[in-house]
Amino acid sequence: MTADAIADGSEPEDTEQPREFTQLGEYRLVQRLGEGGMGVVHLGLDRHGRAVAVKVLRQHVAHDPDARARLQREVETLRRIRTPRVAPILDADVDGVTPYIVTRYVPGPALDDFVAERGPLAPADLHRVASGVAEALDTIHSAGIVHRDVKPGNVLLVDGDPVLIDFGIAHVADDIRLTLTGLVMGTPGYLAPEVVGGEDVTPATDWWGWAATTAFAATGTPPFGRGTMSAVLARVAGGEPDLRAVDPRIEPLLYAALSPDPADRPHHDEVVAALECYAHGAPVTEAIRVRTRQPTQLRATSALPMTPAASMGDAMAAGGGVAGALTQQSDAAPPPGVVLAPPPATAPAPPTAAPGAGHQQLTGPGSSVPDSESDWDAARLGHGPYGDPRIGRPKRSGTLLALLALFATLTAAAPLLALLLLFGWATLARTADRSVTSLVVRRHQRGARGSDVAVAVATSPWHLVVGALGAALTIVAPLVVGICAMFATALVLTALTGRDAAADGVMPLVTAAFFAALTAWWGPGGASLRRGSRSIVRGVSPGGKAVPVVVAALLAAAAVLGGASVAADGPTWWPRPSAPGWIDEVIPRF
């Protein structure tokens, strides 16, 4: 690199970079697709005429052993990954005069270009992209790899589905680092604090990048803003992204994943469960722990100037990266031109939107929506008139499991009665879920009003009708699964004991109830059943120290009912048709 290039920060011209329509190995380069500091990506054709992506190392860094080592790492990384969410490697030559690697060509735009052209993603598209990138991360983490540079420019979209690319600075768990001071490469604002600080990277590092990328896709702006590198990295280290324009239903998930402490970020299973809640209109806080905002913070009224190169390099060497350099200045007086001021007394209220609707600004004269940061913090935690009352409440899983045991033994004693009760429970749960969700959405759209209770009462019959219809439609799959499990259990018992087993025996009916309940809980439409069931249990049974007593009472009732079913000569088919002998025709004995 020439002195002039260093002085003005420009890249030297690649006079020896392969041009279009030239041959490189077995591949003909057709068109430049993109470029970065280390290499240029070309659209190429193999000897069979199939399109491929050829990443060619720049000539001015091709003689750098570290650059070749990073390219070799990318080759080794891609060979360990098998998923449609990552473009697979097809060929490579890292030892030749012009090092290159060949991957599958992904015919789609980068996420940042797509959002710049078409605007932020709609909720359904956002869920599709976020889930796809999460799937890719789960696969690469299972292979012992951390991407380290998840950002919008490294996510390509093919018919709305994401493909993760560019593993040039990926970190393999059992590899030694390429540098001792921490390899600070990537785009400021999408590098996790531990990458900037030269600390150990873990899968949590990629979940940070995933959250920053998802926030950009949802808003069209970087979550930590723009400006000089030092200013952006200072916001990253502070752990307070600007998510005011993000859909409130997914905002707590992104805020938790952008925590500066990797231990506080949700892991893969929590992210997937939270995305499922988001897809069904439920609060993501059912699946993750809410991270509260810092009570106070300092905000810079102008961008921090860049630290001089010499002092920044010294700080990186001594303190471990750019974050260390910034930290060393935290106790000193602010640089000239920077004024640090406390946040305003009344922060502007972030925009919010009803599920499925576009973002709307809800503040203004006469509006009763949250107009202060404390109101929004309370709403995110489920408190106050604007919050979802289901957020942060106990799931009561133990009580629900005890109810499952009682339902299973009731099925063994009176199958038709148990089926009717299951339908009734599903109807009430869906009604409760619809009522609460309707109230929350109405308050987000119009603000809290004194007529909320009256409106909820007036609309409850409609919610009941819709809940019953939903229960009737979604009970079909659990019923089919339960019947199949019942007959399958009878066949297994017959094979094991050598004696004919009744399909309406205790074990087949208990098994049928168990699988039917699981299908209803996790099958189609199960999200509404889960939310409503938890709301009912929390509302009708005491909490706190009384929970173990309730669980013990339900289990005792299940044990008594189970014992009675074993002692009885078959189940009671009430309410049954009046024609005698119908059960023998419907459920034969093996």
N, C-alpha and C positions, 0 to 999 in steps of 0.2 A: 504494500500500500504506500502511495507517495505521501510526501509531507503535505502537499496541498490537499489531498483527500482527507488526511487526518485533521487538518485545520478546519475544513468546512464540514466535516462529518459525513461526506458523501461516500458512496461505494465506488470503487474503481471499475472502469468499464471492462467487461469480460470479452476481450478481443478473441480469446481462444474458445469461448463457449460454443458448443455445437449449434449451428444454425438450423432453421427449418428445412425439412426435406433432405437432411443428411442422414447417413447411416451410422449407427452406434451399436456395435456388436451385431446382433441379429435383428435390431429394431430400427425402423425408419422414423425419425422425429418429424412430426407433422405441424405441431403448433404449441406455443408456450401457453401453459395453463396458469402458472403462478410462480412466484419466486420469493425467496427469503434471504437471510444473511448468509446461509451456508450453501444453498443449492437452488436450482431452477427445475420446475416440474414441467415436463413436456407431454403432450398427447402423442403417443407413438402407435405404430402398427407392427405386429409381429410378422413372422414369415408366412403365416396363414391369413394375414389381413385383419386380424382381430385387434381391437383397440385396447391399449394398455397405457398406464401412467408411468413415465420414466423420470425418476428424480436424479438429476446429474449434479455432482458436487462442483461448485464454482472453481475455476482454475486457480484463482489467487489463494484458495485455501486447500486445494487438492494436495499440496506438498506438506501440509501440516499433519503430523502423525495423530494429533488429538482429533482433528476433523475426520480423518479416516476411521479412527477408533469409534467415534460417535456414529458414523454411517454403518460400521460393522455391528454396533450395538443395536441399531435399528433393524438390521437384517435378522439378527438373532432373536430380537423381541418379536417381530412379526411372525417368525416361524413357529413360535410357541403359542400363537393365538389362532383359534378356529371359531369364528362366529361371523355371521353375515353383517354384523354391525361394525366390522373392521375390514378394510380392504386387504385381502391376503397378498403376501409376497409371491411373485412368480419367478423371479430371476434376480441375480445380482452379480456385480463385478466390482469389488472394493479394492482390488490390488492393481488394476490397470492404470494407464496414463490418465484416463478420464473415468473416475469411479462413478458408478451409478447403481441404482436398484430399480426393479420393475415390479409394480403392483397392479392389481385389477383397476381398471379405469372406472371411476364413479361418475356417471353422467348427470351431475347435479350441482347447483350452486352452493357456495358456503353459506352457513347460517347468517353471518353478518351481512353478506351481500343480499341475501333474500329479505332480511328484515329491513335493510336500507331501502330496498325497492318497493316492498309491499306493506311495510309497517309491522308492528308487533303481532305475534301469533294469537289467534283466537284460543279460548280455553281448551277446546278439543284438540287442536293442533299442538298446543303447548304440552298437553299431557302426552301426546304421541311422541314428540321429540324428547321430552324429559325421560319418559319410560325407555325409549330406545337407547339413549346414551347411558342410562343406568344399567341396562342389560349389557352393553358393551363393557362398562367398567367392571361389572361383576365377573365377566369372562376373563378379562385381563388380570384382575386381582387374583382369580383362582389359579392363574398361571404364574403367580408370584411377581407380577409386574405392576409398577405404578407409572401412569402416563406422565404426570407432572405438568402437562401443558394443555389441559382441557380448556378450550376457549371457543367462541363462535367461529373463528376462522378455521378451526380444525374439525368442524362438524359439517359434513356435506349432506344435503337433502336430496333423496331420490324418491320422487312421488310422495313426499311428506315424511318418509322414514329416514332417520339419521344414520350416517356412517362416520365413525371416528377415524381420523387420519393423523399422520405426522407423529411418529414415535421417536423422533430424533434425539430427544433428551429424556426418554423414558428411563426409569430406574429399575433394575432387576434386584430383587431382594438379596440374592447371594453374590452380587457383584461389588467390587470396590469402586468407590467414587472416582470420577475422572479428575477432580480437583480437590484440594484439601480445604479451600476456603469457601466451598459451596458454589456450585455452578449456577450463576444467576443469568439464566437465559429464558426468554419468553416475553410476553406482553404485560406491562404493568397493569394492574387492575384485575388480571386473571391468574396471577401467580399467588399461591397460598402463602401466608406469612412465614411458614417454616421453610419454604423453598427460597424465599428472598433472604431469610436469615441464615441460610446455610445449615439448617438443622436437619435431622433425620426426616425422610419422607415416608409416609405410610399410605394405605388406601384412603385414609381420611383426607389426605392432600387432594386426591382426585375428586372427592365429594365436595370439597370447597370449590374447585374449578367447575364442577357440575352445577352447583348452585349459582355461581356467578354467571355462567353461560345461560342457565334457565331464566335468571332474572333479566338478562339482556333480551332474550327472546320474548319475554312477557312485556317489556317496556320500550325496547328500542334504544335504550341508553345503558352504558356500563354502570353497574351498581355502586362503584366507588368514584364515579365521575371521570372527568378528563382534566388534563393540565400537565404540568411538569412531572417527571418521574418521582421526584421526592414528595410532591404533594399527594399524588395518588397512593404511593406506598405508605405514607403516613396515615391515610384513611384506612388502608388495608390493615395496618398494624393496630389501629384503634378498634376494629371490629364493628363499626357502625355503618353499614351500607344504607344507601337511600333506596328504600323499597316502597315508597309511598304510592307509586303508580302500579304496583303489583296487585293482582287479584287477592283480596284479603283471605280467600279460602286457602291459598297456597303460600302466602307470605310467611307464616310462622315456620314452615318447613325450610324455606330458603334462608330465613334469618338464623335458624339453628345451625344449618350447614355452613354458614359463613362466619361461625364463631372463630376467633383467633386461636382458641385452644382446641387442638385436634380431638381431645378426649370428650369435648362437649358436642361434637358433631354427630348426627345420626349415621348409623351404618346402613349397609345395603338393604337388609330386611326391613328396617324402619322406613327407609326411603320408599321402598316398593309398597309397603302397607299404607304409607301416607299418600302416595300417588293414587292408590285405589280409592281412598277416602275422597280425594279431590275429584276423581272421575265420577263418583256417585253423588257429588254435591255435599259431602260430609266434611266437617272440619278436620284438617290434617292432624290436629292436636289429639285426636283419638289414638294416633299411632306413634307420636313422638313426644318428647319432653319439651315444654315451652322454655325458650331462653328469654329471660327478662332483659329489658334494655337497661343500660347504665343510667343511674339517676341524673348524672350531670356529665357534661362533656364540653371541651373547648373546641370552638370552630374557628378556623382561619378565615379572615375576611378577604385575604388575597393569597395567591399561590405561593408556596415556599420556593425560594430560589434553589437552583441546583447546587449541591455541595461541590466545591472544587474537586477536580479529579484526583489530585494527590491525597487530600485528606480523606476523601471517600474511599480510595483504595487502601489507605492505611487502616481506616476503621473496619473495612471488610476483612482485611487480613487478621486484625486483632480481635474483632467482635463477631465475625461470622456473617458477612453479607451486608447488603444494603440496610436491612432492618437494624443491624448492629450500629451502623453509621448514624442512622436517624436517632436511635436510642441514646447514643452518646451525647446528642445535642439537646435532649429533652429537658435537662436541668439548667441549661444555659439560657441567656437572654435571647429572645427571638431575633432572627436576622433582620437587617434593615428592610423596611417596607412591609413588614408583616405585623398585623395587629391581632392579638388573640382576645376574643371577646366571649362572654358567656352566651348561651342560647337565648333567644328572645323569650320574653315572659309568656307569650302565647304563640306557639308554633302553628304554622298553617296546617289545616287538617288535610291528611292525604286523601286522594280520590278513592272511591270504592265503587263497586258495581254489583248489581244483582247477578246471581249465577246465570251464565249464558248471555249476559248483556255486555255492551261496551262500557268502558269506564266513563263515569259521569262525575263532574265536580258537584259535591253535595253541600258545600257551604254557601252561605249568603244570607241576606236579611230574612229573618223569620224562620230560618232552618233550625231544627232541633237535633241535628246530628252532632257527633263529637267535634268540638272546636278547640281542643287543647291536646297536647301530647299525652297528658295523664289520662284523658278520656280514652285515647286510642290504645294506650298500654293496658288500661283496664278491660277494654273490649277484646283485645287479643287474648287476655287471660280468662275471658268468659264472664267478667264482672261488669256491673253497671247496667244501665238500660240498653246499651248498644251491643253488648256481648252475647255470644251464644251460650246459654246456660249449661250446655253439655260439655263445654271446654273445661278441661282440668278436673272433671268429676271422676270418681272411682268407677272402674269398669264392672265391678261386682262379678268377676269371672267365677269365683268360688260358688256364689249363690246360683249362678246360671248353670254350672255343672251339676250342682245338687238337684236343680229342677230337671235337668236332662235325665238324671238317674230316676227321679220320680216318674217322669214321663215314660221311660222305658218299662218300668215295672207296671205302670198303669196300662200300657199297651198289652203286656202279657195277661193282665186280668180282664180288661175290657177294650179290645182293639178299636171298635167303632167309636166308642166314647172318647178314647184318646185321640183319634183322628179329628173328631169334632172339636175337642179342646185345642188341638194344635191349630186348626183353622181359626178358631176364635182368638187365640193368642196372637197369631200372625196378623189378624185384622186389627186388633187393638194396638199392636206394636207399630204397624204402619200408620195407623191413624195418629198416634202420639208423635211419630217422627214427622209426619206431614204438618201437624199443627205447630210444632216447635220451629221447624224450618221455615214455615210460612211467616211466623212472627219475626224471626231473625231477618229474613229477606225484606219484609215490609219496613222494619226499622232502619235497615241499611238504605232503603230507597227513599223513605219519607221522614225518617227520624222517629224518635220515641214520642208517642202521643198517649193522652189519657184514654182514648177509645180502643187501645190495643186489646184489652181483655174482652170488651164487648164484641169486637170483631172476631176474636178467636172463638168465642162461644157461638156466634152466629154462623161461622163457617165450619164448625165441627161436624154437622151432619154431612156436609159435602166431603170432608176429609174421611169420614167413616165409610161413605159409599165407595170412594176411590180406594181406601184401604182394603175393603172387602173384595173389590174387584181385583186388586193386585194380589191379595192372598189366594183368591181362587185360581188365578193364572199361574202363580208360582208354586202352588202346592202339587201340581201335576208331576213335576220332575222328582220331588222327594217321595211321592207316593209310588211312582214306578221303581225308583231305586230301592225303597223299602220292601216292596213285593218281591223283587228279584233277590234281595238279601235273605228274605224269609225262606224262599224255596231253596236257595243255594245252601243255607245253613241246614235245612232238613235233609238235603241230599248228602252233605258231609257227615251229619250224625248217623245217617243210615249206613254209609260206607264204613264208618269207624266202629259202630256197635254191632253191625250185622243184623239189626232189627229195624223194622219199619218205624220211621220217625214221623210224627205228625207235623205238618207244615204250620199248624196253629199251636204248636207246643210253646213252652216257656222260652227256651233258648232261641228258636227261630223268630218269635215275636219281639223279644228283647233286641236281637240283632237288627231286625227290621226297623225298630224305633230309633236305634242308634244311628244307622246310616241315613234314615229319612231326615232325622234332625240335623245331621251334619250337612246334608245336601241343601236343606232349607236355609241353613245358617251361612254357608259359603257359596251356594249356587246362585243362579240368576235372581236378581232382586234381593240378595241377602244383606246388602249394606243397610237398607232401610229397616229390615227385621232386626239387625244387630243394634242399630242406634235406638230404635223404639223399645226393644226388650230391655236394654240397659236403663233407659229412662223409666220404664214401668217398675223395674226392680228397685231402683233408687227411690221411687216415689212411694211404693207401698210397703217396703220393708225397712226397718231401722238400720242405720249404719253404725260406724264406729265399733265399739266393743261388742255390740249386739250381733254383728255379722256372724261370728263363729257359732253363736247360739242358733241363729236362723238356719245356717248350713247344716248343723247337727240335727235339727228338728226335721228338715227335709230329707236328709239321708236316713234317719230313723223311720220316717213314714215310708220311704222307698223300700227299706228292708222288710218292714211289716207287710207291705203290699206284695213284695216279691215272695216272701214265705207263704202267704195265703195263695198266691198263684201256683206255687209248686205243689201245695197240699190239695188244691182243687182238681177236679176232674175236667180240665180244659177251661178255656176262657169263657167269659160271659159276653155273648154277642148282642148287647143292648146298645141302642135300639135296633132290633133286627126286623126283617120282613115277617109278615104273619104266616107265610107258607112254611110248614115244617120241613126240615131236612135240606134247606137251601144251602147251608154251609158245607154239607158233604159234597154237593155238586160243584161249589165254587172252589173249595180248598180240599182236594183229595188227600188221602193218606197214602204214604209210600210204603 
